[in-house]
């Protein structure tokens, strides 16, 4: 038996690739147009997929967690990333704009309620949407919970995770002069929004590489070099949201409002060794939300593609389909 399966084995748990039956650009106002697609069964159980980042964009692989005979799957690229336009723009791009966009999509597609499926920042947005519109979220399926709190930002950008991954942490930090290292989010912000495309791309790749290096429990610590256009949108949007604490009214806003979720069933799939979003937050959320089922996955990190996480998410969606 392979005790430590490679990430490539995750594919065995997934449904075969499916093509969209509907693709569109939707004008959501404020000068933004977002890419929206539907796949699976047009008459199936509606589920909307919220990608991570902010700024990650959706991908064809995200369709493969759902039985295409059972689910009507809706995916979209959030403002400023993927195929949405304008690219890498942070103007009129906040959490509350995204919540409004989800509602616009729901109404445009004639969906009364849907399952909300999201990981990492997608889990954050899922929770905020459900708290804001509890009558529209039939169920939540979350992975790698991120609560948009200062303690989480301090962990990842203040040296906590770097204690476990000193080599990629050094690559991330060494680009910044010593006198600016007390606030790396602010230091990167100055460069990601410098107005010089070359500088923005250089630091966007470094920002993206630091996160990518820690995504999988099987990582070697090499984050790779993302394509410049993707990295710039990803880094600028993440940094913009983190600079503004997710545009929430107070630190810990999600946990303080978790009581609103009491009648919404949910499943939380969390990697035990998630270095980006440590399990403490998922555990705290489950304690505040008795209707949630927390499933800790051993030998798993943060990435959606981790074998144990992929297998559990497919299992969850199949169990929901059988209810």
C-alpha positions in Angstrom: 0.0 0.0 0.0 1.3 3.5 -0.9 1.4 5.2 2.4 2.2 8.6 1.0 0.4 8.9 -2.4 1.5 11.6 -4.8 -0.7 14.5 -5.6 -1.3 13.0 -9.1 -3.3 10.2 -7.5 -6.1 12.7 -6.6 -7.5 12.4 -10.1 -8.8 8.8 -9.4 -11.4 10.2 -7.0 -12.9 12.8 -9.4 -15.6 12.6 -12.0 -14.7 12.6 -15.6 -14.2 16.0 -17.3 -17.4 17.7 -18.3 -17.9 20.7 -20.6 -20.1 23.7 -19.8 -23.6 23.8 -21.3 -23.7 27.6 -20.7 -20.9 30.2 -20.7 -21.5 34.0 -20.5 -20.0 37.3 -19.5 -22.3 39.1 -17.1 -22.2 42.8 -16.5 -22.4 43.4 -12.8 -22.0 47.1 -12.8 -19.2 49.4 -11.6 -17.4 48.7 -14.9 -17.0 45.0 -14.1 -18.0 42.0 -16.3 -17.6 38.5 -14.8 -17.3 35.2 -16.5 -20.0 32.6 -15.5 -20.4 29.0 -16.6 -22.8 26.2 -16.0 -22.1 22.5 -16.4 -23.6 19.1 -15.4 -27.4 18.6 -15.4 -29.5 21.7 -16.2 -32.3 20.3 -14.1 -30.0 19.1 -11.3 -29.3 20.2 -7.7 -27.8 23.7 -8.0 -24.4 24.3 -6.5 -22.2 27.4 -6.9 -18.4 27.0 -6.6 -16.5 29.9 -5.1 -12.8 29.9 -5.9 -9.9 30.9 -3.7 -7.5 33.7 -3.6 -9.0 36.3 -3.8 -7.9 36.3 -7.4 -7.4 32.6 -8.1 -10.1 32.2 -10.8 -12.1 29.0 -11.5 -10.7 26.1 -13.5 -12.1 23.1 -15.4 -10.8 20.8 -12.6 -13.3 22.4 -10.2 -16.1 20.8 -12.2 -15.0 17.3 -11.3 -16.1 17.1 -7.7 -19.8 16.8 -8.8 -21.7 13.9 -10.4 -22.7 15.6 -13.7 -26.0 13.6 -13.8 -27.0 15.0 -10.4 -25.7 18.5 -10.1 -26.2 21.8 -11.9 -22.8 23.3 -11.3 -22.2 27.1 -11.5 -18.7 28.5 -11.5 -17.6 32.1 -12.0 -14.4 34.1 -12.0 -14.7 36.8 -9.3 -14.1 40.4 -10.1 -10.6 41.2 -11.5 -9.4 37.7 -12.2 -9.6 34.8 -14.6 -11.7 35.7 -17.6 -13.5 38.5 -15.8 -12.7 42.1 -16.8 -11.0 44.5 -16.1 -8.2 42.2 -15.3 -6.3 42.7 -12.0 -8.5 45.6 -11.1 -9.2 46.4 -7.4 -11.5 49.3 -8.2 -15.0 48.6 -6.8 -13.7 45.2 -5.8 -14.6 44.3 -2.2 -16.2 41.3 -0.4 -19.6 43.0 -0.5 -19.4 43.5 -4.2 -18.7 39.8 -4.6 -21.7 38.9 -2.3 -23.8 41.1 -4.5 -22.4 39.4 -7.6 -23.4 35.9 -6.3 -26.9 37.2 -5.8 -26.9 38.6 -9.3 -25.9 35.3 -10.7 -28.5 33.4 -8.7 -31.2 35.7 -9.9 -30.1 35.7 -13.5 -30.0 31.9 -13.6 -33.4 31.6 -11.9 -32.1 29.6 -8.9 -34.0 29.9 -5.6 -31.4 28.3 -3.3 -28.1 26.5 -3.9 -25.4 24.6 -2.2 -22.4 26.8 -1.7 -19.0 25.1 -2.3 -15.8 27.0 -1.5 -12.3 26.5 -0.3 -9.8 28.8 1.3 -10.9 32.4 0.4 -13.8 30.6 -1.3 -14.8 29.3 2.2 -14.5 32.8 3.6 -16.8 34.1 0.9 -19.2 31.2 1.3 -19.6 31.9 5.0 -20.1 35.7 4.5 -22.6 35.0 1.7 -24.6 32.5 3.9 -24.6 34.9 6.9 -25.8 37.7 4.6 -28.4 35.6 2.8 -29.2 32.5 5.0 -32.4 31.9 3.1 -30.5 31.4 -0.2 -27.8 28.9 1.0 -29.2 25.4 1.1 -26.0 23.9 2.5 -22.3 24.8 2.8 -19.4 22.6 1.8 -16.1 24.2 2.8 -12.5 23.3 2.5 -9.4 24.8 4.1 -11.3 27.3 6.2 -10.0 30.9 6.2 -11.8 33.3 8.5 -10.1 36.5 7.4 -8.8 37.3 10.9 -5.6 39.2 11.8 -4.2 36.2 13.6 -4.3 34.2 10.3 -2.6 37.0 8.4 0.0 37.3 11.1 0.6 33.5 10.9 1.2 33.5 7.1 2.8 36.9 6.5 4.4 37.5 9.9 6.7 34.5 10.1 4.6 31.7 11.7 4.4 29.5 8.7 8.0 30.5 7.9 9.1 28.7 11.0 8.2 25.5 9.2 9.3 26.6 5.7 12.4 28.7 6.2 13.7 28.3 2.6 10.6 29.7 0.8 10.1 32.2 3.6 13.6 33.6 3.0 12.9 33.9 -0.7 9.7 35.9 0.1 11.2 38.1 2.7 14.6 38.8 1.1 13.1 40.9 -1.7 12.1 43.5 0.9 14.5 45.9 2.6 15.0 45.1 6.3 13.4 48.3 7.5 10.1 47.3 5.8 9.9 43.7 7.0 7.7 44.6 10.0 4.7 44.6 7.7 5.2 42.5 4.6 1.6 43.0 3.4 2.2 46.7 3.3 5.7 46.3 1.8 4.4 44.1 -1.0 1.4 46.5 -1.5 3.7 49.4 -2.4 5.3 47.2 -5.1 2.2 45.4 -6.4 0.6 48.8 -7.0 3.7 50.7 -8.1 2.4 51.5 -11.5 5.5 49.8 -13.1 4.3 46.6 -14.7 7.8 45.0 -14.5 8.0 45.6 -10.7 4.4 44.6 -10.2 4.9 41.3 -12.0 8.2 40.5 -10.2 6.7 40.9 -6.8 3.4 39.2 -7.8 5.3 36.1 -8.8 7.1 36.2 -5.4 3.9 36.6 -3.5 2.2 33.7 -5.5 5.3 31.5 -5.1 5.3 31.8 -1.3 1.7 30.6 -1.1 2.1 27.9 -3.7 5.1 26.5 -1.9 3.0 25.7 1.1 -0.2 24.4 -0.5 0.5 20.7 -0.4 1.7 18.5 2.3 3.9 16.8 -0.4 5.5 20.1 -1.4 9.3 20.3 -1.8 9.1 24.0 -0.9 9.5 25.2 -4.5 6.5 27.4 -5.4 7.3 27.6 -9.1 6.9 30.7 -11.2 3.3 31.5 -12.2 2.5 33.1 -15.5 2.9 36.9 -15.1 -0.7 37.8 -15.9 -2.2 35.3 -13.5 0.3 36.1 -10.7 -0.4 39.8 -11.0 -4.2 39.4 -10.6 -3.8 36.9 -7.8 -1.3 38.9 -5.8 -2.9 42.3 -6.3 -6.3 41.1 -5.3 -5.1 39.1 -2.3 -3.0 41.9 -1.1 -5.9 44.4 -1.6 -8.3 42.3 0.4 -5.8 41.6 3.1 -4.8 45.2 3.4 -8.4 46.0 4.1 -9.1 43.0 6.4 -11.5 41.5 4.0 -13.7 44.7 4.2 -15.4 43.3 7.3 -16.6 45.5 10.1 -14.5 44.0 12.8 -11.9 41.3 13.3 -13.5 38.0 13.9 -16.7 39.1 12.2 -17.5 35.6 10.8 -17.2 33.8 14.1 -19.2 36.5 15.8 -22.0 36.1 13.3 -21.9 32.3 13.0 -25.2 31.9 14.9 -26.9 33.0 11.7 -25.8 29.7 10.2 -27.6 27.5 12.8 -30.3 26.2 10.4 -27.9 25.7 7.5 -26.2 22.3 7.3 -22.5 22.3 6.5 -19.5 20.1 6.0 -16.0 21.3 6.7 -13.1 19.4 5.0 -9.8 20.4 6.6 -6.3 19.2 6.1 -4.7 18.3 9.4 -1.3 19.8 8.2 -2.7 22.9 6.4 0.1 25.5 6.6 -1.8 28.2 4.9 -5.0 28.0 6.9 -4.3 26.1 10.1 -7.0 23.8 11.5 -7.6 25.9 14.6 -10.0 28.1 12.7 -12.0 25.2 11.2 -12.3 23.8 14.7 -13.5 27.1 16.2 -16.0 27.5 13.4 -17.4 24.0 14.0 -17.8 24.7 17.7 -19.8 27.9 16.9 -21.9 26.2 14.2 -23.4 23.0 15.7 -25.0 22.1 12.3 -21.5 21.7 10.8 -19.7 18.3 10.3 -15.9 18.8 10.7 -13.8 16.2 8.9 -10.1 16.5 9.5 -8.0 14.8 6.8 -4.8 13.3 8.0 -1.7 13.6 5.8 -3.2 16.5 4.0 -2.4 20.2 3.6 -4.3 23.0 2.0 -4.7 22.3 -1.7 -8.0 21.2 -3.3 -6.0 18.6 -5.2 -4.6 16.8 -2.1 -5.7 13.2 -2.5 -7.4 12.9 0.8 -9.2 16.2 0.4 -10.3 15.4 -3.1 -11.6 12.0 -2.1 -13.5 13.5 0.9 -15.1 16.3 -1.1 -16.4 13.8 -3.8 -17.7 11.6 -0.9 -19.5 14.6 0.6 -21.2 15.6 -2.6 -22.2 12.0 -3.3 -23.7 11.7 0.2 -25.7 15.0 -0.3 -27.0 13.6 -3.7 -28.3 10.5 -1.9 -30.2 12.5 0.7 
